[in-house]
């Protein structure tokens, strides 16, 4: 969404993380490719961000404030200006007057309350919460918000609310709210959980029976192993009925946060000119209390349950004929760059894979797109989805790691129904559970101790979808992917495979250039330098920006 480009075309796939040994490569999103906030900023927009970044933060230029947002979370001075949720103001006064803002965390997941990661650099008190400010070089760890132990969904929505109010119609506004909710871990304030008493919260699922995080916060219920596979489980998944209630409560918290932002826009008479887009970034993890039923699969694979998340658009600017309708055509995340930039009358980058969706939102009869690249070996054209492999490389293990994760094995093919008991309905497998030696695996995999035996599992294990023998589904007539139809549609397969090969010819190889840096080995040194006595340390950019090249332009090579 931020780049408007298919991931394989950027050279950046996966996620950006922290540092390692000196001389190793570090992934950041390529600095020579413009992102949406910078594009809108150039068109006169104020830009606000809160939440998850996760596309690299090695250098200051790789952070949100370095890529078009000018601020990234609140700090010491406490002052009540306005509140929707009743939270105390955790953000500094100067933040409310800055035009473009951002706030949040760099990596993939953290504790919702104390904002800590797992262990890093031999420490267990590592926080991931950053306050970034491009103007004046005041970027720094967000100590005060971290100390507040405010639930992240409430923290980020409050941050955005305050800056909507501070904007006061002074400039057009772009808000990017990359909420942590409803990502793992299974944490939520009790007031949201208690809303589900009629479904078992407080009775079968007692709040005080949850496991606790290292910081002492309730973090989900312990599920019993799937009784069918009890002998082959070192641990159970997290998809039992009590954890399903936590996920529902997390959604309620998210709904309140979005509602608070909407209320602030209406209070400032900005709503009449607002386009609100709500979308998931991927399907829910079936092993974590989520459900994509009746779609097949979920997060971590390319079946429809993994790549067709929920989304809606709300705006007074929509035409009457569009409001209240469902659009069944294809829309991809990359389309929002082209859509927002076009509505804002911003200059579009030369390379863009997205298609402006606004004409179709105004008139649903206007055609949008007829094809979309889902992954480097997965393409949708018209009604059909072609899968010609799992990930780059021909090794079957690439198929295991990209298509068999997330409760695919042992679940009759990945059509998951949420558990209605204290037991998991998702057996552990080698490819989701990492080093689980006794978990289910494919018989062809030499590491497997407990091999699957059902026909559908054996088909999944056979690396069935390759470039030489692709798989095909009609995801309009068969959105739940019950019937693989490649053999009966050879002409469709041939045509789509040729199209996929043409798209693959434009892929970046993902090495070198401005998206790959050489680590200076100082990540832990910089992390330890952020220590707050008695509290802990914070992840932070650990490499310097490159010196300006001749002519005043920054070099795109790493330091």
N, C-alpha and C positions, 0 to 999 in steps of 0.2 A: 504494500500500500504506500509506503513512504517513497519508494523509488519509481513506481509505475512500470516496473519491468519484471518479467519472469525471472525468478531466481537464477536459473542456469545461464541466463544472458548477462548477468552481472558479475559472475565469477565469485559470488558470495552465496554459498548454500549452507544451511545449518544455522549456527549462532556464533556470535563473538563472545569470547570468554576472557579469563584473566591470564596472567603471564606464567611463564615457566622458566626453563633453563636458558641461559644466555646462548644466543645463536639459533634458537628454535624459531619457527615461524609463528606469527601472531595474526589472527584473523580480525580484520575490521572491514566495515563496508567501504568499498573503494571511494576515495576522496574526490576522484575526478568525475563521479556521477552525482548529479544534483538530486537532492531530496525535496519532498513536497513543502516542508516549512520554509526552506530558503526561497523556493519559487514563489510562494505566496507572500513572503516577506518583501521580496523585490517588487511585488505588485501593491505594496502599501499596507499589507495586513499585519496586525499584531498576532503573534502565534503563541499559544499556551500548550504546554504538555505536562501530564502527570502520569506516572506509572512506569511500565516496563520498557526498557530500551533494547538491550540484548543483541545489538549488532556491532559490538566492539566499543571499547573505551580506552584503548592503549594510550592515546595521546589526547590532550585537550581538544584538538581539532576533530576527534572521533566521537566526542560526547554530544548529547543533544544540543547543548549551547554552542558547540562548534559546528553543528550541521543545520542551524537555522532557528533554533529556539534560544532565547537569550537569558533564560533562568531555569533553575532545576531544584526546587524545594525550599521550604521555609526554615528560618533560624530564629535566634533568641528573642527579639523584642515581642512581648505578648501584649496584644491590644484587641479588645473586642470592637468590631465594626458592625458586623451583621452575621447572623448565624441562622441556618435552616435546621441543622441537626442538633444544635445545642453544644457543639464542640467549642472549646476555648481556642482562640486564635493562636496558632503556633508559628505564624509567618511574620517576617519583618516588615516594618512600615514601608521601606523603600521598595519592597517587592510589589506592593500594590500600585505603584506608579510607573513601573517598568512596562514597556510596550509588549515585549515578547518573552514568554516565560516557559519554564519546564521544571518538572519535579518528579523524582522517582528513584528507581533502582536499575543497576546496569546488567545484572546477570539474570538467570532463568527463574529462580524461585527462592523464596526466603520465608522466614516466620512472619506471619501477618501482623503480629503484635510487637515483638521486640526487634524485628527487621534484621535478624541475624541469618547468615548462611551456615552451611556446614563448616567443617574444619578447613582452614587454609593456612599455609605457612606454619604448620604446627600449632595453630591456635584454634580455640573454639569460641572466641568472643569477637568474631568478625561480623561487622554490620555492613549492609548494602543499602544505604540510603544517602542520596546525594542532593545537594543544593547547588545548582549550576547557574551562573550569571555571566553572560558573555561580556557585557560592558563593565569595565573596571577590574576585571580579573578577580572577582570575589567568589569564584566557585570553591566549594569546600564540602566536607562531610556534614550531613544534616543531623547534628548532635541533638538539638533540642527536640525535634519531632521524634527521633529515635528514642530518646529518654521518655517521651510521653507515653509510649507503648500504645499509641492509637492504632486501632484496626485499619489496615491499609486502605480498604475501600472507603472508609469514612475520611481518612486523612487526605486521600487524593481528591475526593469529591469536594471536600471543604476547601482545599487549595484552589480548585477551579472556580467554585462559587465566588470566592473572595476576589478573584481576578476578573470574573465577569462583572461583578459589581464595580470594581475599580475602573474597568474599561469605560463604563458609563457612556456607551455610544460614541466614544471619542474617535475610534478607528474601527474598520472592519476587522473581524476576529476569527481566527482559526483555532479550534481547540482539539487537541489529540489526547483523549483519555484512554490510555492503555492500562486499564485496571488489572490488578493482580487477580481479583476474583473472576472466575471460580477455579483458579489453578490450585493444584496441590501445594501445601498441606491442607488437611481437612480441619480448618479453623474458622470460627465465626463467633461473634458475641452472643451471649445466651439469649438476649432479648429477641433475636431473630429465630433462634432454634425453638423458643417457646411458642412461636406462632404455629408450630406443627404438632401441638399436643394431641389433637384429634387423630393424628396419624401415628402416634406412638411415642413422640418426644415427651419425656418425663415419666413414662410408664415402662414399656419394654426397653426404651432407650433413655436411661437416666443420665442426666448431664454429668453427674459426678463419677460416672463409670468410664469416662474416656481416659485414654492414655495422655500423658503430659509431655510437652516438649521440654527441652533442656532449660528453657526459661520459665517453666511451670505453667504453660498455657494449655488448656484442653485441645487435643489434636486428633480427635477421631476415636472410634471404637475398634477394639480388636475383633476381627472376624474369625470364625471357625473355618478350617479348610473345607473346600468342596468335598462332601462325603464320598463322591465317586472316585476321587483321586487322593484320598487322605494319606495313603501309604507313600505317595510320591511327592509330598509337599514338605518343604523345609519351612515354609511360611505361607500364610493365606494372603489373598489380595484384599483390597479395601472396599469391596463392593457390596457388603451386607446391608440389610435394610436400614440399620441405624445410621450408617455413613451416608446413605442416600438422603436421609433427612438433613444432614449437615450440608450437603450440596444444595438442596432446596433452600435452606436458610441462607447460604452464601448468595444464591440468586436473589433472594429477598433483599439482602443488604445492597447488592448491586443495583437492584431496581430503585431502592430508596436514594442511592447516590445519584443515579441518572435523573430521578425526579427532582432532587434538590438543585441540580444544575439547570434543569428546565425551568424550575420555579424562579431561579435567579435571572434567567434570560427574560422571562415574562415580567418580572419586577422592574427590569431596566428597559422595558418596551423594546427588546431586541428580538423577541421570539417571532414576530411577524416577518422577519427577514432571515430566519435561521433555517438551515437544512441539517437535521440530525440523522446521522447514520449509525445504527447499532449493529454490530456483527461479531460473531465469534471468529477466532483465527484458525480453528480446526475443530473437528468433532471432539466430543468428550472422551476421556479415557475410561473404557469399560471396566477396568480393574480398579477404578478409584471412586465408585459410587455414582458415576454418570450413566446416562443412557442415550443411545442414538436410535433406539428402536423406532420403527421396524427396519431401519437401514442396517446394512451389513458393515461390520468393522467399526473403527473409531480412530482416535488419535494414534499416531505412529504408523498408520498404513494408508493406502490409497484407495480403499473401497469407499463407497459413497458416505458411509457413516463417519469417515475420517476427513472427507474433503468438502462436505456439504453442510456447513454449520448454519445455525439460525441467523437471520438478518432482517432488519426492517428499516424503512425510511419514514421519518415524520417531518412534515414541514407545511406551514400555511402556503408556501409557494407552489406546492403540488397542484396540478389541475384537479377539478372536481371529478373528472372521469378516472383519475388515478387513485384518489384517496379511497382507502378501504378495500383495495383490490390486491390480488396476489400475482406477482410476476413469475411465471414458470420458465422463462428463458434462462440463458446463461449470463451470469455476471461474475467477474473475477475481481479479487482484491486490487489488482493493478488498475482496474477501471476507475477507482476513486481519485487517483492522481489526476487523470485527464478530466474527470468530471468536475472536481473542485477548482482546478486551475482554469478550466473553460468558463465556469460560472463567475469566477473572480476576474476574468479577462486578463489572466496572467500569461506570460510568454511560456509556451510549452518547450521542454527540452527537445533536442534533435532526435534522440532515441527514446521511444516510449512504446511499450507494448499494450498499454491500456487504451480503452475506447470510451469516449465521452458518453455516459449513460443518461445525462440530463434530458436529451430529447425524448428518450423512451419513457422516462419518469413523467414527463409532461403529457405524452401521448403514447399509451401502451401499445398502440398498433404500429408504432415506428420500430422497424427491426433494429436489434442491437448487434450482437455478434453471433457467428455461426460456429466458431471453434474456440477452444481454449486449451492452453498447455497446462496440465495439472502438475506434472513433474517431468524430470528429464526423459523418462521412458513411458509417460502416460499422457495421452491426448484425447480430447473430446472433440468430435466433429458432428454437428447435427445431433441426432438422437443417440449416437454411438460413442462408447468409450473404449479405446484400445489400450491395452497394457502390454508392453514389450519388454518387461523386466522390472526389477525392483529398484535398483539404483545403479550408478555407474560401475561398469565392470561386469564380467560374465560369470564370476565366481558364484555358485549357488548360495554361499553365505550372505551375499548381498541381498538375495531374495529373502532369506530368513530374517535379516535385520530390518528390512523395510516393509515387508508385507505380513509377517507372522506375529508381530508384536501386538500386545493389547487384547488378550483373550480371544485370539483366533483359533488356537488349538484346543481341543477338548470341549468345544462349545457348539458342536455340530456345524462348524463353518463360519463362526463369527457373528451369527444373528443372536445378539445378547438381549435377554429380558432381565430387568433389575431383580436382584434377589429380594424375596419377601420374608427372609428369615435372618437369623444371626450367623448363618453360614454363607461363605462366598459361593457364587455360582461361576467364578472365573478361576480355573485351575492355573497354577503357576507354570510358566514355560521358560525354557532356557533363554529365549531371545528377548523377553521382556524383563525377566528377573535376574539377568546378568549371570552371576556365578552360582546360581542355584543348580547344583550338580544333579539332584534327584528330580528336578522338575521335568515336565513333559518336553520331548524333543522329537525331531524327525529321525526316522530309522537310518536315513542316509548320512546323518551327521555322526561322525565317529565319537563325538563327545557325549552322545545321548546314552543315558542309563535307562530311563523309562520312555520307551518309544510309543507314539500314538499308533492306533490300529484301525480306526474307523475309515471308511472309504473317502469321506470328504476331507479328513485330516491328511490322509495319504496323498490325495490330489494336491492339497495345499503345499505339502512337503516336497512334491516332485519338481519344484521350480517350473510350474506349468506354463508360465507366460514369459517367453523369450523373444528376442528379435527374430529368431528363425521360426518360431511358432507362437505368435502373439495370442492373447486372449481378447475376446470381444463381448461387450454387454450392450444391450439396448436399454439405456438408463432412463428413457422416457416411458417405454412400455413396461419395463422391468426395473424400477428404481431401487429395488431391494437386492438386485443382482443374484437372483435365484438361478438364472439359466445362462451359462456361458455358450455363445453361439458362433464362435469363429469358424468352425468347420462348415456350417451351413451358409456362411456369407463370405466366401473367398474373395469376391470382387471388392467388398467393403474393406476387408482386411488389407488387401493389396493397396488400395487407394489411400487408406489412412496411414499405413506404414510408410508409404512414399512421402506423405505429408510430414510425418514425424521426423523422418530422416532429413527433410529440408529444414525443419525447425532446428534440429540438432546441429546442423552445419554452422549455425550462428552462435552456438554456445561458447562462452568463455571457458578456457581450460582451468580457471580458478587459481592459477599460480602466477606469482610475480605481480608487477603493476602496483597500483595504489591500494589494493585490497589485501596484500600480504606484506607484513613487516618482519624485520629480524629483531627478535627480542633482545633487549639490553640486559635482561636478567635482574632487574631492580624492582620487580613487583612486590616482593616481600619486604624489601627495604623501605619502599614508599608506604606500604600498608602499615608497617610498624611505626613509621613516623607520624601517623595520624592518631596515635594512642591518646585516649581520654582516661585519665587516672580513675581507676575503680570501675570503669565502664567497658572499655574495649577499644577495638580499632575499626577502621573503615576501608573498604576497597576504594581505590582512586586511580586515575590515570597515572602511569608510572614511566612513560616515555615522553621526551620533549617533542614539540612540534618541529618539523624541519625548518632550517633557516631559509629565508626567502632566496629564491634563485635569481639569476640575472634578470633585471627588468622588474624586480619586485614581486614576482609570482612565486608562490610556495611550491617547493619541489614535491612530487608525488611519491618519492622513494622513502623507504623507512630509514630510521636513524640507527 
